[in-house]
């Protein structure tokens, strides 16, 4: 299943395109694993994507 996370578009719009793309990928993985709501998945995904971005920038 391909989740669109449309309800969370405002939260995603505040991210850079690179971080947004990573957050959506992470959220999709979390949803595939199951046991998590879309809201929680996108929240966790945003945090992880931002961490990924800051770590990759050195």
KEKOLLUM-553971 format. One record per atom (N, C-alpha, C): atom name; x, y, z; chain. Coordinates in Angstrom, 1 decimal, always signed. Last residue first. Example, Ala and Ser with C-alpha at 12.3 -4.5 7.8 and 13.67 -1.06 7.14 Angstrom:
<atoms>
<atom><atom>N</atom><x>+12.8</x><y>-2.2</y><z>+7.1</z><chain>A</chain></atom>
<atom><atom>CA</atom><x>+13.7</x><y>-1.1</y><z>+7.1</z><chain>A</chain></atom>
<atom><atom>C</atom><x>+12.9</x><y>+0.0</y><z>+7.9</z><chain>A</chain></atom>
<atom><atom>N</atom><x>+13.2</x><y>-5.7</y><z>+7.8</z><chain>A</chain></atom>
<atom><atom>CA</atom><x>+12.3</x><y>-4.5</y><z>+7.8</z><chain>A</chain></atom>
<atom><atom>C</atom><x>+13.2</x><y>-3.3</y><z>+7.8</z><chain>A</chain></atom>
</atoms>
This chain:
<atoms>
<atom><atom>N</atom><x>+27.4</x><y>+16.8</y><z>+8.2</z><chain>A</chain></atom>
<atom><atom>CA</atom><x>+28.7</x><y>+16.8</y><z>+8.9</z><chain>A</chain></atom>
<atom><atom>C</atom><x>+28.6</x><y>+17.8</y><z>+10.0</z><chain>A</chain></atom>
<atom><atom>N</atom><x>+25.2</x><y>+16.2</y><z>+6.7</z><chain>A</chain></atom>
<atom><atom>CA</atom><x>+25.8</x><y>+17.5</y><z>+6.5</z><chain>A</chain></atom>
<atom><atom>C</atom><x>+27.1</x><y>+17.7</y><z>+7.2</z><chain>A</chain></atom>
<atom><atom>N</atom><x>+24.3</x><y>+13.9</y><z>+7.8</z><chain>A</chain></atom>
<atom><atom>CA</atom><x>+24.9</x><y>+13.8</y><z>+6.5</z><chain>A</chain></atom>
<atom><atom>C</atom><x>+25.6</x><y>+15.1</y><z>+6.1</z><chain>A</chain></atom>
<atom><atom>N</atom><x>+23.1</x><y>+14.8</y><z>+10.2</z><chain>A</chain></atom>
<atom><atom>CA</atom><x>+24.3</x><y>+13.9</y><z>+10.3</z><chain>A</chain></atom>
<atom><atom>C</atom><x>+25.0</x><y>+13.8</y><z>+8.9</z><chain>A</chain></atom>
<atom><atom>N</atom><x>+21.0</x><y>+16.3</y><z>+9.2</z><chain>A</chain></atom>
<atom><atom>CA</atom><x>+22.0</x><y>+17.0</y><z>+10.0</z><chain>A</chain></atom>
<atom><atom>C</atom><x>+23.3</x><y>+16.1</y><z>+10.1</z><chain>A</chain></atom>
<atom><atom>N</atom><x>+19.5</x><y>+14.2</y><z>+7.9</z><chain>A</chain></atom>
<atom><atom>CA</atom><x>+20.0</x><y>+15.4</y><z>+7.2</z><chain>A</chain></atom>
<atom><atom>C</atom><x>+21.2</x><y>+16.1</y><z>+7.9</z><chain>A</chain></atom>
<atom><atom>N</atom><x>+18.9</x><y>+12.5</y><z>+10.0</z><chain>A</chain></atom>
<atom><atom>CA</atom><x>+19.6</x><y>+12.0</y><z>+8.9</z><chain>A</chain></atom>
<atom><atom>C</atom><x>+20.3</x><y>+13.2</y><z>+8.1</z><chain>A</chain></atom>
<atom><atom>N</atom><x>+17.3</x><y>+14.3</y><z>+11.5</z><chain>A</chain></atom>
<atom><atom>CA</atom><x>+18.5</x><y>+13.8</y><z>+12.1</z><chain>A</chain></atom>
<atom><atom>C</atom><x>+19.5</x><y>+13.3</y><z>+11.0</z><chain>A</chain></atom>
<atom><atom>N</atom><x>+15.2</x><y>+14.6</y><z>+9.7</z><chain>A</chain></atom>
<atom><atom>CA</atom><x>+16.0</x><y>+15.7</y><z>+10.1</z><chain>A</chain></atom>
<atom><atom>C</atom><x>+17.3</x><y>+15.3</y><z>+10.7</z><chain>A</chain></atom>
<atom><atom>N</atom><x>+14.3</x><y>+11.9</y><z>+9.7</z><chain>A</chain></atom>
<atom><atom>CA</atom><x>+14.8</x><y>+12.5</y><z>+8.4</z><chain>A</chain></atom>
<atom><atom>C</atom><x>+15.6</x><y>+13.8</y><z>+8.8</z><chain>A</chain></atom>
<atom><atom>N</atom><x>+13.4</x><y>+11.6</y><z>+12.3</z><chain>A</chain></atom>
<atom><atom>CA</atom><x>+14.5</x><y>+10.8</y><z>+11.8</z><chain>A</chain></atom>
<atom><atom>C</atom><x>+15.1</x><y>+11.4</y><z>+10.5</z><chain>A</chain></atom>
<atom><atom>N</atom><x>+11.3</x><y>+13.5</y><z>+12.4</z><chain>A</chain></atom>
<atom><atom>CA</atom><x>+12.5</x><y>+13.5</y><z>+13.4</z><chain>A</chain></atom>
<atom><atom>C</atom><x>+13.7</x><y>+12.8</y><z>+12.8</z><chain>A</chain></atom>
<atom><atom>N</atom><x>+9.7</x><y>+12.4</y><z>+10.4</z><chain>A</chain></atom>
<atom><atom>CA</atom><x>+10.2</x><y>+13.8</y><z>+10.3</z><chain>A</chain></atom>
<atom><atom>C</atom><x>+11.4</x><y>+13.9</y><z>+11.2</z><chain>A</chain></atom>
<atom><atom>N</atom><x>+9.0</x><y>+9.9</y><z>+11.5</z><chain>A</chain></atom>
<atom><atom>CA</atom><x>+9.8</x><y>+10.0</y><z>+10.2</z><chain>A</chain></atom>
<atom><atom>C</atom><x>+10.4</x><y>+11.4</y><z>+10.1</z><chain>A</chain></atom>
<atom><atom>N</atom><x>+7.5</x><y>+10.5</y><z>+13.7</z><chain>A</chain></atom>
<atom><atom>CA</atom><x>+8.8</x><y>+9.8</y><z>+13.9</z><chain>A</chain></atom>
<atom><atom>C</atom><x>+9.7</x><y>+10.0</y><z>+12.6</z><chain>A</chain></atom>
<atom><atom>N</atom><x>+5.3</x><y>+11.7</y><z>+12.4</z><chain>A</chain></atom>
<atom><atom>CA</atom><x>+6.1</x><y>+12.4</y><z>+13.4</z><chain>A</chain></atom>
<atom><atom>C</atom><x>+7.4</x><y>+11.8</y><z>+13.6</z><chain>A</chain></atom>
<atom><atom>N</atom><x>+4.4</x><y>+9.6</y><z>+10.7</z><chain>A</chain></atom>
<atom><atom>CA</atom><x>+5.0</x><y>+10.8</y><z>+10.1</z><chain>A</chain></atom>
<atom><atom>C</atom><x>+5.7</x><y>+11.7</y><z>+11.1</z><chain>A</chain></atom>
<atom><atom>N</atom><x>+3.7</x><y>+7.7</y><z>+12.7</z><chain>A</chain></atom>
<atom><atom>CA</atom><x>+4.7</x><y>+7.4</y><z>+11.7</z><chain>A</chain></atom>
<atom><atom>C</atom><x>+5.3</x><y>+8.7</y><z>+11.1</z><chain>A</chain></atom>
<atom><atom>N</atom><x>+1.6</x><y>+9.0</y><z>+14.1</z><chain>A</chain></atom>
<atom><atom>CA</atom><x>+2.9</x><y>+8.7</y><z>+14.8</z><chain>A</chain></atom>
<atom><atom>C</atom><x>+4.0</x><y>+8.4</y><z>+13.8</z><chain>A</chain></atom>
<atom><atom>N</atom><x>-0.3</x><y>+9.2</y><z>+12.0</z><chain>A</chain></atom>
<atom><atom>CA</atom><x>+0.2</x><y>+10.4</y><z>+12.7</z><chain>A</chain></atom>
<atom><atom>C</atom><x>+1.5</x><y>+10.1</y><z>+13.3</z><chain>A</chain></atom>
<atom><atom>N</atom><x>-0.7</x><y>+6.5</y><z>+11.3</z><chain>A</chain></atom>
<atom><atom>CA</atom><x>-0.1</x><y>+7.4</y><z>+10.3</z><chain>A</chain></atom>
<atom><atom>C</atom><x>+0.5</x><y>+8.7</y><z>+11.0</z><chain>A</chain></atom>
<atom><atom>N</atom><x>+0.3</x><y>+4.3</y><z>+14.0</z><chain>A</chain></atom>
<atom><atom>CA</atom><x>-0.7</x><y>+5.2</y><z>+13.3</z><chain>A</chain></atom>
<atom><atom>C</atom><x>+0.0</x><y>+6.0</y><z>+12.3</z><chain>A</chain></atom>
<atom><atom>N</atom><x>+1.6</x><y>+1.1</y><z>+14.1</z><chain>A</chain></atom>
<atom><atom>CA</atom><x>+1.8</x><y>+2.5</y><z>+14.3</z><chain>A</chain></atom>
<atom><atom>C</atom><x>+0.7</x><y>+3.2</y><z>+13.5</z><chain>A</chain></atom>
<atom><atom>N</atom><x>+1.6</x><y>-1.6</y><z>+13.3</z><chain>A</chain></atom>
<atom><atom>CA</atom><x>+1.6</x><y>-1.3</y><z>+14.7</z><chain>A</chain></atom>
<atom><atom>C</atom><x>+1.8</x><y>+0.2</y><z>+15.0</z><chain>A</chain></atom>
<atom><atom>N</atom><x>+3.9</x><y>-1.9</y><z>+10.4</z><chain>A</chain></atom>
<atom><atom>CA</atom><x>+2.6</x><y>-2.0</y><z>+11.1</z><chain>A</chain></atom>
<atom><atom>C</atom><x>+2.8</x><y>-1.6</y><z>+12.6</z><chain>A</chain></atom>
<atom><atom>N</atom><x>+5.7</x><y>-1.8</y><z>+8.4</z><chain>A</chain></atom>
<atom><atom>CA</atom><x>+6.0</x><y>-2.6</y><z>+9.6</z><chain>A</chain></atom>
<atom><atom>C</atom><x>+4.8</x><y>-2.8</y><z>+10.4</z><chain>A</chain></atom>
<atom><atom>N</atom><x>+4.5</x><y>+0.1</y><z>+6.8</z><chain>A</chain></atom>
<atom><atom>CA</atom><x>+4.6</x><y>-1.2</y><z>+6.3</z><chain>A</chain></atom>
<atom><atom>C</atom><x>+4.9</x><y>-2.2</y><z>+7.4</z><chain>A</chain></atom>
<atom><atom>N</atom><x>+4.9</x><y>+2.4</y><z>+8.3</z><chain>A</chain></atom>
<atom><atom>CA</atom><x>+3.6</x><y>+1.9</y><z>+8.1</z><chain>A</chain></atom>
<atom><atom>C</atom><x>+3.6</x><y>+0.5</y><z>+7.6</z><chain>A</chain></atom>
<atom><atom>N</atom><x>+7.7</x><y>+2.6</y><z>+8.1</z><chain>A</chain></atom>
<atom><atom>CA</atom><x>+7.1</x><y>+2.5</y><z>+9.4</z><chain>A</chain></atom>
<atom><atom>C</atom><x>+5.7</x><y>+1.9</y><z>+9.3</z><chain>A</chain></atom>
<atom><atom>N</atom><x>+8.0</x><y>+3.1</y><z>+5.4</z><chain>A</chain></atom>
<atom><atom>CA</atom><x>+8.6</x><y>+1.9</y><z>+6.0</z><chain>A</chain></atom>
<atom><atom>C</atom><x>+7.9</x><y>+1.6</y><z>+7.3</z><chain>A</chain></atom>
<atom><atom>N</atom><x>+6.7</x><y>+5.6</y><z>+5.2</z><chain>A</chain></atom>
<atom><atom>CA</atom><x>+6.2</x><y>+4.4</y><z>+4.4</z><chain>A</chain></atom>
<atom><atom>C</atom><x>+6.7</x><y>+3.1</y><z>+5.0</z><chain>A</chain></atom>
<atom><atom>N</atom><x>+8.4</x><y>+7.1</y><z>+6.7</z><chain>A</chain></atom>
<atom><atom>CA</atom><x>+7.0</x><y>+6.9</y><z>+7.2</z><chain>A</chain></atom>
<atom><atom>C</atom><x>+6.4</x><y>+5.7</y><z>+6.4</z><chain>A</chain></atom>
<atom><atom>N</atom><x>+10.7</x><y>+7.1</y><z>+5.1</z><chain>A</chain></atom>
<atom><atom>CA</atom><x>+10.8</x><y>+6.5</y><z>+6.4</z><chain>A</chain></atom>
<atom><atom>C</atom><x>+9.4</x><y>+6.2</y><z>+6.9</z><chain>A</chain></atom>
<atom><atom>N</atom><x>+9.7</x><y>+8.5</y><z>+2.8</z><chain>A</chain></atom>
<atom><atom>CA</atom><x>+10.2</x><y>+7.1</y><z>+2.7</z><chain>A</chain></atom>
<atom><atom>C</atom><x>+10.3</x><y>+6.4</y><z>+4.1</z><chain>A</chain></atom>
<atom><atom>N</atom><x>+9.1</x><y>+10.9</y><z>+4.0</z><chain>A</chain></atom>
<atom><atom>CA</atom><x>+8.0</x><y>+10.1</y><z>+3.4</z><chain>A</chain></atom>
<atom><atom>C</atom><x>+8.5</x><y>+8.7</y><z>+3.3</z><chain>A</chain></atom>
<atom><atom>N</atom><x>+11.7</x><y>+11.8</y><z>+4.8</z><chain>A</chain></atom>
<atom><atom>CA</atom><x>+10.6</x><y>+11.6</y><z>+5.8</z><chain>A</chain></atom>
<atom><atom>C</atom><x>+9.5</x><y>+10.7</y><z>+5.2</z><chain>A</chain></atom>
<atom><atom>N</atom><x>+12.9</x><y>+12.1</y><z>+2.3</z><chain>A</chain></atom>
<atom><atom>CA</atom><x>+13.4</x><y>+11.1</y><z>+3.2</z><chain>A</chain></atom>
<atom><atom>C</atom><x>+12.3</x><y>+10.8</y><z>+4.3</z><chain>A</chain></atom>
<atom><atom>N</atom><x>+11.4</x><y>+14.2</y><z>+1.3</z><chain>A</chain></atom>
<atom><atom>CA</atom><x>+11.4</x><y>+13.0</y><z>+0.5</z><chain>A</chain></atom>
<atom><atom>C</atom><x>+11.9</x><y>+11.8</y><z>+1.5</z><chain>A</chain></atom>
<atom><atom>N</atom><x>+12.0</x><y>+16.2</y><z>+3.2</z><chain>A</chain></atom>
<atom><atom>CA</atom><x>+10.6</x><y>+15.8</y><z>+3.0</z><chain>A</chain></atom>
<atom><atom>C</atom><x>+10.6</x><y>+14.4</y><z>+2.3</z><chain>A</chain></atom>
<atom><atom>N</atom><x>+14.7</x><y>+16.6</y><z>+2.8</z><chain>A</chain></atom>
<atom><atom>CA</atom><x>+14.3</x><y>+16.0</y><z>+4.1</z><chain>A</chain></atom>
<atom><atom>C</atom><x>+12.8</x><y>+15.5</y><z>+3.9</z><chain>A</chain></atom>
<atom><atom>N</atom><x>+14.6</x><y>+17.7</y><z>+0.2</z><chain>A</chain></atom>
<atom><atom>CA</atom><x>+15.4</x><y>+16.5</y><z>+0.5</z><chain>A</chain></atom>
<atom><atom>C</atom><x>+15.0</x><y>+15.8</y><z>+1.8</z><chain>A</chain></atom>
<atom><atom>N</atom><x>+13.0</x><y>+20.0</y><z>+0.4</z><chain>A</chain></atom>
<atom><atom>CA</atom><x>+12.6</x><y>+18.9</y><z>-0.4</z><chain>A</chain></atom>
<atom><atom>C</atom><x>+13.4</x><y>+17.6</y><z>-0.1</z><chain>A</chain></atom>
<atom><atom>N</atom><x>+12.7</x><y>+20.9</y><z>+3.9</z><chain>A</chain></atom>
<atom><atom>CA</atom><x>+13.3</x><y>+21.0</y><z>+2.6</z><chain>A</chain></atom>
<atom><atom>C</atom><x>+12.9</x><y>+19.8</y><z>+1.8</z><chain>A</chain></atom>
<atom><atom>N</atom><x>+9.4</x><y>+21.3</y><z>+5.5</z><chain>A</chain></atom>
<atom><atom>CA</atom><x>+10.7</x><y>+20.7</y><z>+5.3</z><chain>A</chain></atom>
<atom><atom>C</atom><x>+11.4</x><y>+21.0</y><z>+4.0</z><chain>A</chain></atom>
<atom><atom>N</atom><x>+6.9</x><y>+22.2</y><z>+5.5</z><chain>A</chain></atom>
<atom><atom>CA</atom><x>+7.9</x><y>+23.0</y><z>+6.2</z><chain>A</chain></atom>
<atom><atom>C</atom><x>+9.3</x><y>+22.5</y><z>+6.1</z><chain>A</chain></atom>
<atom><atom>N</atom><x>+5.3</x><y>+20.3</y><z>+4.4</z><chain>A</chain></atom>
<atom><atom>CA</atom><x>+5.7</x><y>+21.4</y><z>+3.6</z><chain>A</chain></atom>
<atom><atom>C</atom><x>+6.7</x><y>+22.3</y><z>+4.2</z><chain>A</chain></atom>
<atom><atom>N</atom><x>+4.8</x><y>+18.5</y><z>+6.4</z><chain>A</chain></atom>
<atom><atom>CA</atom><x>+5.8</x><y>+18.1</y><z>+5.4</z><chain>A</chain></atom>
<atom><atom>C</atom><x>+6.3</x><y>+19.3</y><z>+4.6</z><chain>A</chain></atom>
<atom><atom>N</atom><x>+2.8</x><y>+19.8</y><z>+7.8</z><chain>A</chain></atom>
<atom><atom>CA</atom><x>+4.0</x><y>+19.5</y><z>+8.5</z><chain>A</chain></atom>
<atom><atom>C</atom><x>+5.2</x><y>+19.1</y><z>+7.5</z><chain>A</chain></atom>
<atom><atom>N</atom><x>+0.8</x><y>+19.9</y><z>+5.7</z><chain>A</chain></atom>
<atom><atom>CA</atom><x>+1.4</x><y>+21.2</y><z>+6.3</z><chain>A</chain></atom>
<atom><atom>C</atom><x>+2.7</x><y>+20.9</y><z>+7.0</z><chain>A</chain></atom>
<atom><atom>N</atom><x>+0.3</x><y>+17.1</y><z>+5.2</z><chain>A</chain></atom>
<atom><atom>CA</atom><x>+0.9</x><y>+17.9</y><z>+4.2</z><chain>A</chain></atom>
<atom><atom>C</atom><x>+1.5</x><y>+19.2</y><z>+4.8</z><chain>A</chain></atom>
<atom><atom>N</atom><x>-1.1</x><y>+15.3</y><z>+6.6</z><chain>A</chain></atom>
<atom><atom>CA</atom><x>+0.1</x><y>+15.8</y><z>+7.3</z><chain>A</chain></atom>
<atom><atom>C</atom><x>+0.9</x><y>+16.7</y><z>+6.3</z><chain>A</chain></atom>
<atom><atom>N</atom><x>-3.0</x><y>+14.2</y><z>+5.1</z><chain>A</chain></atom>
<atom><atom>CA</atom><x>-3.5</x><y>+14.9</y><z>+6.3</z><chain>A</chain></atom>
<atom><atom>C</atom><x>-2.3</x><y>+15.7</y><z>+7.0</z><chain>A</chain></atom>
<atom><atom>N</atom><x>-1.6</x><y>+12.7</y><z>+3.2</z><chain>A</chain></atom>
<atom><atom>CA</atom><x>-2.2</x><y>+14.0</y><z>+2.9</z><chain>A</chain></atom>
<atom><atom>C</atom><x>-2.6</x><y>+14.9</y><z>+4.1</z><chain>A</chain></atom>
<atom><atom>N</atom><x>-0.2</x><y>+10.4</y><z>+3.1</z><chain>A</chain></atom>
<atom><atom>CA</atom><x>+0.0</x><y>+11.3</y><z>+4.3</z><chain>A</chain></atom>
<atom><atom>C</atom><x>-0.5</x><y>+12.7</y><z>+4.0</z><chain>A</chain></atom>
<atom><atom>N</atom><x>-0.2</x><y>+8.3</y><z>+1.4</z><chain>A</chain></atom>
<atom><atom>CA</atom><x>+0.1</x><y>+9.6</y><z>+0.8</z><chain>A</chain></atom>
<atom><atom>C</atom><x>+0.3</x><y>+10.7</y><z>+1.9</z><chain>A</chain></atom>
<atom><atom>N</atom><x>+1.0</x><y>+5.0</y><z>+1.1</z><chain>A</chain></atom>
<atom><atom>CA</atom><x>+0.3</x><y>+6.0</y><z>+1.9</z><chain>A</chain></atom>
<atom><atom>C</atom><x>+0.7</x><y>+7.4</y><z>+1.4</z><chain>A</chain></atom>
<atom><atom>N</atom><x>+0.4</x><y>+2.2</y><z>-0.7</z><chain>A</chain></atom>
<atom><atom>CA</atom><x>+1.2</x><y>+3.5</y><z>-0.8</z><chain>A</chain></atom>
<atom><atom>C</atom><x>+0.5</x><y>+4.6</y><z>-0.1</z><chain>A</chain></atom>
<atom><atom>N</atom><x>+0.8</x><y>-1.2</y><z>+0.0</z><chain>A</chain></atom>
<atom><atom>CA</atom><x>+0.0</x><y>+0.0</y><z>+0.0</z><chain>A</chain></atom>
<atom><atom>C</atom><x>+0.9</x><y>+1.2</y><z>+0.0</z><chain>A</chain></atom>
</atoms>
